[in-house]
Amino acid sequence: MLLLFSGNSNKQLANAIAEQLGIPLGERTLQTFHDGEIQCEIVQNVRDADVYIIQSTSFPVNEHIMELLVLTDALRRASARRITAVIPYYGYARQDRKDKQRVPITASLVAKLIEASGMDRVLTVHLHSAQIQGFFDIPMDHLYTSDVLLDALKGLDTNFTVVSADAGGVKRSRVFAQLLNNAPLAILDKRRDGPGASEVMNIMGDVEGKDCLITEDMIDTGGTLIKATEALSKAGARSIYVCCTHAVLSNGAAQKLQDSPITKIIVTDSIYHREGTLPSKFQVVSLAPLLSSAIKSINDGSTISGLFE
C-alpha cells in the first residue's frame, strides 16, 4: 500500500504529486506550540504501508527539517513498513565540505539526522553538490531537471548558446548544450571581491548577437547571476534566458532579477512561492510529473535509471 504525506513546506507540490498518482494525501496534524515545538499526529492507519513524505527543507529551513524528522518518527512508531523522504530541495547543501578551518560539514550532519529518524530511503532533486549522496548510508535517488526545464523552452524562435555562470557549472551547462543539439558553450570567468560579492572578468566564447541560456542549480540572492547577465548584455547578447531548479530568492532577489537584462527565468516548484509573488519574467514549471514517476517506480520495484539523466 502506497501512502503519501506532506509537511508544511510545499503542500502545493505534494497535492500535485498526489493528483498525478491518483491518491489522496495522508491525514496528519502538524502544529507548532508558542515556544516553537512541533507536534505531530498521524490520523490514519499506516501499518505495513510504504510511505512517502514530501518536504522541501526550504525557508524556514530548520523548522522544515524538524517537521520532516518528527513526521518520520511518528510514522515509524505507527509501524509503517518503509518510509521514503522526497526532498525536492535539500537545505544546507552548500555546506558540503570544509573550505576553512573549524567549520562543520552541515550537509553531512543533516543526512545523519534524517537517517537517525528512521528514514529508509531518500529521493531528492538536483543537489548543489552531487557528493552529498555519499553522506547517506541508506539508498538515495538523485534526479535532475534538464528535461523538465528544457520542455519550457520548446517553441521559442531561438538558437541558444549555453552559458555557464562560473567554472563550477560547466558540466551542468555542457549537458544542456548536448540536449540542445550540441549548442555552443560559453563560460564566464569571475573573481570574488569579498564574501557574497562577485565580478565577471571575462567571457570565454562568442555571445555577440546570440540568444544566451544560463543554467543554474539554484538562485539565492541573485548577485552572481545579475553580474553575469550584465556582462552578457554588454558583450552584445541578443536575449538572455535562465533555467534554474531551485528558486531560493532571498534578500529581494526576485525583483532585482526582474529589473535585470534577463528575458525570462524558468524555475521549478521545488520551493514554494505564493501565487502572484514572482514577477512577470519568472515562469514556474512543476516537478510533479518527474517525482510522481519516480515514486511509482520505487514503489513498484522497477528501475528509475532513465530519470537520472
RONU-455404 format. One record per residue (C-alpha): residue in three letters; y, x, z. Coordinates in pm, whole numbers, padded with zeros to 5 digits, always signed. Layout:
<recs>
ALAYXZ;...
</recs>
This chain:
<recs>
MET+00000+00000+00000;LEU+00338+00139-00108;LEU+00640+00066+00112;LEU+00999+00171+00057;PHE+01252+00219+00336;SER+01612+00333+00331;GLY+01857+00499+00565;ASN+02225+00413+00552;SER+02343+00696+00324;ASN+02274+00534-00014;LYS+02137+00183+00014;GLN+02262+00100-00336;LEU+02037+00364-00493;ALA+01749+00256-00266;ASN+01790-00105-00383;ALA+01791+00009-00747;ILE+01470+00210-00693;ALA+01308-00088-00520;GLU+01404-00309-00815;GLN+01252-00057-01060;LEU+00928-00054-00857;GLY+00924-00431-00817;ILE+00902-00423-00436;PRO+01149-00515-00160;LEU+01298-00260+00076;GLY+01115-00241+00408;GLU+01257-00419+00711;ARG+01407-00194+00978;THR+01707-00181+01208;LEU+01931+00125+01240;GLN+02219+00111+01480;THR+02446+00363+01648;PHE+02541+00345+02015;HIS+02900+00412+02123;ASP+02814+00771+02213;GLY+02670+00836+01865;GLU+02298+00797+01946;ILE+02093+00646+01664;GLN+01839+00376+01748;CYS+01573+00262+01501;GLU+01308-00010+01492;ILE+01056-00075+01214;VAL+01039-00454+01193;GLN+00732-00494+00971;ASN+00375-00368+00978;VAL+00335-00023+00818;ARG-00012+00068+00945;ASP-00206+00276+00690;ALA+00074+00243+00431;ASP+00221+00509+00202;VAL+00588+00502+00299;TYR+00885+00647+00109;ILE+01223+00690+00281;ILE+01529+00702+00052;GLN+01800+00905+00224;SER+02060+01144+00085;THR+02186+01381+00351;SER+02546+01346+00234;PHE+02864+01282+00437;PRO+02841+01239+00730;VAL+02566+01497+00682;ASN+02447+01541+01041;GLU+02430+01166+01103;HIS+02228+01104+00789;ILE+01987+01389+00865;MET+01933+01241+01211;GLU+01871+00896+01060;LEU+01602+01048+00839;LEU+01434+01218+01135;VAL+01446+00906+01353;LEU+01309+00684+01076;THR+01025+00930+01015;ASP+00932+00945+01382;ALA+00936+00565+01408;LEU+00712+00527+01102;ARG+00470+00795+01220;ARG+00436+00628+01560;ALA+00380+00296+01381;SER+00072+00452+01212;ALA+00198+00494+00858;ARG-00070+00680+00661;ARG+00165+00909+00464;ILE+00544+00949+00479;THR+00749+01094+00192;ALA+01118+01175+00219;VAL+01306+01101-00104;ILE+01623+01307-00066;PRO+01840+01269-00378;TYR+02100+01507-00228;TYR+01984+01778+00014;GLY+02266+01870+00251;TYR+02304+02226+00382;ALA+02152+02356+00056;ARG+02437+02605+00015;GLN+02335+02782+00336;ASP+02013+02919+00189;ARG+02037+03291+00272;LYS+02204+03547+00498;ASP+02503+03660+00295;LYS+02659+03827+00600;GLN+02554+03933+00949;ARG+02492+03684+01231;VAL+02480+03365+01021;PRO+02199+03106+01014;ILE+01985+03002+00717;THR+02056+02636+00779;ALA+01874+02508+00471;SER+01556+02651+00626;LEU+01637+02502+00966;VAL+01676+02154+00815;ALA+01343+02195+00635;LYS+01173+02280+00966;LEU+01331+01976+01134;ILE+01206+01748+00857;GLU+00855+01887+00887;ALA+00857+01863+01267;SER+00950+01494+01250;GLY+00610+01422+01089;MET+00701+01416+00720;ASP+00409+01466+00480;ARG+00597+01529+00156;VAL+00949+01572+00019;LEU+01087+01459-00316;THR+01433+01589-00399;VAL+01672+01635-00692;HIS+01842+01947-00828;LEU+01865+02175-00527;HIS+02164+02408-00511;SER+01910+02690-00482;ALA+01550+02648-00601;GLN+01426+02892-00334;ILE+01470+02614-00074;GLN+01132+02483-00191;GLY+00979+02785-00017;PHE+01126+02679+00319;PHE+00877+02389+00333;ASP+00510+02419+00425;ILE+00444+02065+00305;PRO+00432+01956-00062;MET+00776+01938-00225;ASP+00861+01793-00566;HIS+01188+01917-00715;LEU+01327+01709-01002;TYR+01604+01796-01249;THR+01858+01564-01408;SER+01917+01721-01751;ASP+01774+01426-01947;VAL+01950+01168-01727;LEU+02289+01332-01777;LEU+02245+01408-02146;ASP+02149+01047-02220;ALA+02505+00955-02120;LEU+02641+01184-02395;LYS+02448+01017-02676;GLY+02664+00855-02938;LEU+02962+01085-02887;ASP+03111+01238-03202;THR+03095+01589-03060;ASN+02929+01920-03135;PHE+02913+02083-02795;THR+02947+02440-02683;VAL+02783+02454-02339;VAL+02987+02641-02079;SER+02867+02795-01753;ALA+03147+02799-01497;ASP+03003+03117-01343;ALA+02724+03369-01393;GLY+02503+03188-01139;GLY+02488+02876-01354;VAL+02384+03046-01679;LYS+02018+02944-01651;ARG+02111+02578-01599;SER+02360+02590-01888;ARG+02104+02753-02117;VAL+01866+02461-02053;PHE+02138+02214-02153;ALA+02216+02420-02464;GLN+01849+02415-02568;LEU+01831+02039-02517;LEU+02140+02003-02737;ASN+01960+02154-03038;ASN+02032+02513-02930;ALA+02405+02462-02892;PRO+02625+02773-02850;LEU+02671+02905-02496;ALA+02988+03038-02330;ILE+03029+03191-01984;LEU+03333+03202-01759;ASP+03378+03526-01566;LYS+03563+03466-01239;ARG+03671+03662-00938;ARG+03741+03512-00599;ASP+04079+03583-00440;GLY+03952+03469-00099;PRO+03729+03212+00074;GLY+03727+02886-00121;ALA+03955+03025-00394;SER+03865+03141-00743;GLU+04042+03275-01051;VAL+03898+03264-01400;MET+03949+03603-01561;ASN+03769+03593-01894;ILE+03578+03365-02132;MET+03271+03512-02296;GLY+03210+03308-02610;ASP+03408+03110-02867;VAL+03563+02787-02739;GLU+03870+02750-02963;GLY+03864+02411-03132;LYS+03529+02332-02968;ASP+03403+02041-02761;CYS+03302+02209-02435;LEU+03039+02086-02191;ILE+03045+02235-01841;THR+02726+02192-01638;GLU+02727+02189-01257;ASP+02473+02109-00986;MET+02748+01985-00753;ILE+03124+01936-00733;ASP+03269+01976-00384;THR+03643+02049-00368;GLY+03659+02092-00747;GLY+03867+02410-00725;THR+03637+02625-00938;LEU+03590+02350-01194;ILE+03963+02286-01232;LYS+04031+02659-01282;ALA+03756+02664-01544;THR+03894+02366-01737;GLU+04245+02510-01729;ALA+04113+02835-01877;LEU+03921+02649-02149;SER+04222+02434-02232;LYS+04444+02741-02257;ALA+04184+02903-02485;GLY+04213+02609-02727;ALA+03915+02387-02639;ARG+03937+02054-02822;SER+03777+01850-02541;ILE+03611+01925-02208;TYR+03319+01725-02069;VAL+03147+01786-01736;CYS+02789+01698-01635;CYS+02715+01721-01263;THR+02428+01596-01047;HIS+02588+01576-00702;ALA+02945+01445-00669;VAL+03036+01560-00316;LEU+03409+01531-00396;SER+03568+01638-00070;ASN+03936+01704+00004;GLY+04075+01473-00264;ALA+03872+01635-00541;ALA+03827+01313-00744;GLN+04199+01266-00805;LYS+04255+01636-00870;LEU+03985+01626-01138;GLN+04136+01308-01280;ASP+04465+01496-01323;SER+04296+01798-01487;PRO+04242+01860-01864;ILE+03887+01720-01838;THR+03799+01446-02089;LYS+03506+01291-01899;ILE+03298+01372-01589;ILE+02941+01240-01580;VAL+02777+01237-01235;THR+02471+01073-01081;ASP+02449+00830-00791;SER+02267+01082-00566;ILE+02572+01046-00339;TYR+02717+00700-00288;HIS+03081+00630-00372;ARG+03215+00280-00320;GLU+03267+00087-00640;GLY+03618+00139-00773;THR+03688+00454-00571;LEU+03619+00701-00852;PRO+03896+00744-01113;SER+03859+00645-01477;LYS+03739+00984-01605;PHE+03420+00951-01398;GLN+03101+00793-01531;VAL+02812+00738-01289;VAL+02453+00733-01414;SER+02164+00622-01196;LEU+01872+00830-01071;ALA+01671+00513-01001;PRO+01451+00533-01315;LEU+01373+00902-01254;LEU+01298+00862-00883;SER+01100+00539-00922;SER+00882+00706-01188;ALA+00818+00999-00953;ILE+00738+00771-00659;LYS+00496+00565-00869;SER+00320+00878-00997;ILE+00289+01031-00649;ASN+00155+00706-00510;ASP-00097+00670-00796;GLY-00207+01031-00765;SER-00105+01106-01125;THR+00087+01410-01248;ILE+00468+01423-01241;SER+00497+01762-01410;GLY+00677+01605-01706;LEU+00961+01506-01474;PHE+01018+01864-01358;GLU+01164+01980-01689;
</recs>
